C-alpha cells in the first residue's frame, strides 16, 4: 500500500472476465470527489466500475485503476417523468431494483448485474433487443465527466455534444464518468417467452426479423459441426397477466460476481459441450411458451455461474460480429463450412437483431449479430478459428464488438471499422497525452 498526498494505492492482481488478460495493477479506491483528482496530473489512469469487462478495459498499460465502487449513490429521482440521476459507480442491478420498485425500469441493460452505469456508458452496451431499444446512449440524458486537463464537465446532446457522443463506446478514455441522468420507461407486465426452434442461422435471422418489436429477443445455437446453427429463438411478448405484488429482482447475494472462480479443469471440452448442447436442445429447442417475470429476463447471467466456471483456468473468448442483413446468409454459410472443416470448440452461439447506425467504435448497425463463445482461445487451433472467423466476417461487411473480444488487435479493428482512424483521432482530442488508458486502449492502439 502506497500513501501519497491523501490517497492510497494498493497493488492488486486483476484479471479480465474472459481470463485472457491479467496484470498486477495499482488501484485507488477514492470515497470523495476530491480524491479523484488527487493523483499527480500526469499519472495514467482509468476508471473501474464493476470490474466485469471481458477485455481489460479498466486496468493495465501502467494505468492507476480508479475504483468507483464508493460512488454508487442515487442523487435525484423524478417519479412522474422517470428521470433518475445516479453516480457512475452504481451497479445496473441496484438501479433496476430501485426503478422497478417505483414503477419504472431501464429497457437497455447488459446481462451482467454487476456492470456499473459508467461502464455501460463507456461501452455503450446493448440489452435484450437492440433492434427495438437501441444501445445504452438512448437512455442517457446527460453525463458528468472529470479529467485533470479540463476539470469537471457536464455533457449532453446540446451541451458539449462532441464530448457526449465520444464518451459512448469511448471505453473510459474521454475522462472519468462521475454521474449520469437516465431516462426510464414503464415496464411491461410479465412476459410470455415463446420458443421458436430453428435449424440453422439463416432461418434464425428470418425469425428474428419477424419478431423485431418484442421486448426480449435473442437466439441460442449449437456450434458443433454436425448440427451447426440449430437452436431456438426466444421471443418475449408482453403478457396480459399482472405480476403479483411489486416487481422484484433477486437480492444482491444472488447476483453473478465480478470474478468467478474457475473449475480446476475445463468442463467445456468436446464431450462437455456435446452433453450440454444435447440437454439444452432437448429442453428448449421445441415449440412452446412459458411465463417469465421481467425481473428474471433482465439478468440471465445470474444463472450462469457454473457455465463460466466451466471454462477452467484457460478461460474463454467471446467473438461478437454484426453482419448486414444482405450479407448474413452468405456469412452464415461460409462460417458453417469453416466449422465443418476445422471442427473448433464452440461452447455456444447467441444471436440478436440490430437496427441502428454504425458510428465510431460502437457496436451497432442494421443486421444480425452473433456472439460466439470459444474455450481456450490461446490454443493454436482455437486461435486459428478466431482469426478465420474475423476474415470471414470482414469479407461480409461485419463489424466487431471491441468491448467483448479480447482476441482482436489494432490491424483487424482498422480493417473492420471503416472510420477507425477518424474515431481514434476524435477520442484523442478529448484525451490529450493519452492520460486515460488501459489494456484495451494499448491493444487497439487507441
PyMOL commands that set and color helices and strands:
alter all, ss='L'
color gray80, all
select helices_A, chain A and resi 33-36+92-101+117-123+130-133+136-139+161-167+201-210+225-227+252-254+270-284+294-298+300-303+305-309+325-342+380-395+410-416+420-429+432-434+439-443
alter helices_A, ss='H'
color red, helices_A
select strands_A, chain A and resi 2-4+7-15+22-28+45-48+64-67+74-78+83-87+140-147+151-156+176-183+191-198+216-221+231-238+288-292+316-324+348-355+366-375+399-400
alter strands_A, ss='S'
color yellow, strands_A
deselect
rebuild
show_as cartoon
